[in-house]
């Protein structure tokens, strides 16, 4: 969930190759070692973080908020009980 906090704020995010974060590329840059982290940081500092990434990150953060997760769980449980 921490990545979605960064996303909500539109922050550039670089991670080690955590399997669950790979599907969030290109909004999360994946670095396998210190050299790759340095390379990604330098690219972001030079080029900035694209506005369309910031917009998509915020959308993803809202979609994955605790409120939305609890609402979805409640819907599933309600459907299961009423089935």
Secondary structure, DSSP 8 states (H G I E B T S, - for coil): -HHHHHHHTT---EE---HHHHTTTTTSEE-SSHHHHHHHHHHHHHH---HHHHHHHHHHHHHTSHHHHHHHHHHHHHHHHH-
